[in-house]
Amino acid sequence: MPPIRLRRANDAPVRPEASYVLYWMIAARRLDWNPALERAVEWCREIDRPLLIFEGLRCDYRWASHRLHRFCIDGMAAHRRRLEGSRVGYFPWLEREPGEGRGLLAALGEEAAVVITDEFPSFFLPRMVRAAANRLPVALEVVDGNGILPLREPDRDFVTAHSFRRHLQKVLPRELEYAPAPHPLRGDPLPPFAELPEGVRSRWPPAEEALLDGEAGTLDALPIDPTVPPVPFAGTSEEARRRLTHFLEGGLGVYADGRNDPDGPGTSGLSPFLHWGRISAHEVVHTVLEREEWHPGRLAGTADGRRRGWWGLDAGSEAFLDQLVTWRELGYVTAHRTDDSEAYESLPSWARETLAHHADDPRPHLYTLEAFEKAETHDELWNAAQRELREEGTIHNYLRMLWGKKILHWTESPEMALDIMLELNNRWAIDGRNPNSTSGIFWVLGRYDRGWPEREVFGKVRSMTSRSTRRKLNLMGYLNRFGPDGPQGSLDL
């Protein structure tokens, strides 16, 4: 593993004589293509100790709901089934009341030789890891498995996708030489894990099978928001791979020109699974490149920042990899390098200046958070996008951009628009609370973009309208699925 992907979070010692190696799974929630799990297995073999995987879920994180909990628990249930009867210990744990989990990780750490966990640059996870590092009596290592580019590789910020892409094209040939082990638990058998420490097992018993298996009513016992219901698909690595296979067979070839069609096959649907760590960006890239029988000799050999032609692949594959590697990882690098990447003040100065200059412009419509959340605007296309978010937990990518632009257009200030976008996205989107979805919201306000011809409210920030979107896309099927009045509703100019 490249040293740049590994960091020591505290000064506590490794204790080879202790009972087990502990992998605290918090972001890369998968058993394959997982660098942190691979690192934990390395430690097990080096000091001849068994492996315990601890995957927990708090109940007091912001926006905790039936939707987010069920998606996470789906994966925990799949891990339990897969590891049952193996030599690896698996401890799934669900907090039933706020504060119940206090002291659990430290108690597990009391008998651990070393603790390994995942790097993640957003939401509450960085604070949680820092707090754990101070409390653990044993060494804590943090492993970056977020993307193809290590978070700590860039030594500067990037204000546009073009500048980041140019940097990627310089360094990716080297970074592509590394990939996590596809199946880190295979190989020489690890020492068998015996059982949880008695004090842990009695005070913090593992999650009940009924809750893991999704029996009706089990989520109702938890103090989480029941008004945001589960999405209509399973939150497992198996579902992620099924989607990837389906996309490669029917969507990748038309991705370059068809990804903006909400009724077409040209999207992968992988964003929720990448966010929850159910599938690795390395696995997705490897699968695409293997399918195309790609080799490094096909790289363009130049770092000019162009979107097409650098990989030496067909247009669909080039466009998909640009979204997966350039745009996704640009958000991750920004979150890692910026103290508060979700603050309005983190926008580029030109965007803040032009939005401030137009702050007093009359708005054609003004809506509250409640009206937005209930999809009660005058614009049926916007309402349909919001209904998709509420029902499916996602918005088609092109319509997500329109969704954000119109919130900016219909609120009293750009600061209020940002608050509303973050609240709606983080509460309802399965892939919310993530650097990639956050960067999409900030793109609405000018991040990673350039100035455009000036207009009311937006200033020089790029604008979008429902009418222009209707001209570009065939939305009949989309409006029939998510619009109660079908495609005849009014559209914003």
Stockholm file with secondary structure:
# STOCKHOLM 1.0

chainA/1-493         MPPIRLRRANDAPVRPEASYVLYWMIAARRLDWNPALERAVEWCREIDRPLLIFEGLRCDYRWASHRLHRFCIDGMAAHRRRLEGSRVGYFPWLEREPGEGRGLLAALGEEAAVVITDEFPSFFLPRMVRAAANRLPVALEVVDGNGILPLREPDRDFVTAHSFRRHLQKVLPRELEYAPAPHPLRGDPLPPFAELPEGVRSRWPPAEEALLDGEAGTLDALPIDPTVPPVPFAGTSEEARRRLTHFLEGGLGVYADGRNDPDGPGTSGLSPFLHWGRISAHEVVHTVLEREEWHPGRLAGTADGRRRGWWGLDAGSEAFLDQLVTWRELGYVTAHRTDDSEAYESLPSWARETLAHHADDPRPHLYTLEAFEKAETHDELWNAAQRELREEGTIHNYLRMLWGKKILHWTESPEMALDIMLELNNRWAIDGRNPNSTSGIFWVLGRYDRGWPEREVFGKVRSMTSRSTRRKLNLMGYLNRFGPDGPQGSLDL
#=GR chainA/1-493 SS CCGGGEEECCCCCCCTTSSEEEEECSSCCCSSSCHHHHHHHHHHHHHTCCEEEEEEECSCSTTCBHHHHHHHHHHHHHHHHHHTTSSSEEEEEECSSTTTTTTHHHHHHTTEEEEEEECCCSTTHHHHHHHHHHHCSSCEEEECCSSSSCTTSCCSCCSBHHHHHHHHHHHHHHHTTCCCCSSTTCSSCCCCCCCCCHHHHHHSCCCCHHHHTTCTTGGGGSSSBTTSCCCSSCCSHHHHHHHHHHHHHHTGGGHHHHTTCTTSSCCCCCHHHHHTTSSCHHHHHHHHHHHTTCCGGGSCCCCSCCSSSSSCCCHHHHHHHIIIIIIHHHHHHHHHHSTTTTSGGGSCHHHHHHHHHTTTSCCSCCCCHHHHHTTCSSCHHHHHHHHHHHHHSCCCHHHHHHHHHHHHHTSSCHHHHHHHHHHHHHHHCTTCSSHHHHHHHHHHTTTBCCCCSCBTTTBTSCCCCHHHHHHHSCCHHHHHHHCTTGGGSCCCC
#=GC SS_cons         CCGGGEEECCCCCCCTTSSEEEEECSSCCCSSSCHHHHHHHHHHHHHTCCEEEEEEECSCSTTCBHHHHHHHHHHHHHHHHHHTTSSSEEEEEECSSTTTTTTHHHHHHTTEEEEEEECCCSTTHHHHHHHHHHHCSSCEEEECCSSSSCTTSCCSCCSBHHHHHHHHHHHHHHHTTCCCCSSTTCSSCCCCCCCCCHHHHHHSCCCCHHHHTTCTTGGGGSSSBTTSCCCSSCCSHHHHHHHHHHHHHHTGGGHHHHTTCTTSSCCCCCHHHHHTTSSCHHHHHHHHHHHTTCCGGGSCCCCSCCSSSSSCCCHHHHHHHIIIIIIHHHHHHHHHHSTTTTSGGGSCHHHHHHHHHTTTSCCSCCCCHHHHHTTCSSCHHHHHHHHHHHHHSCCCHHHHHHHHHHHHHTSSCHHHHHHHHHHHHHHHCTTCSSHHHHHHHHHHTTTBCCCCSCBTTTBTSCCCCHHHHHHHSCCHHHHHHHCTTGGGSCCCC
//
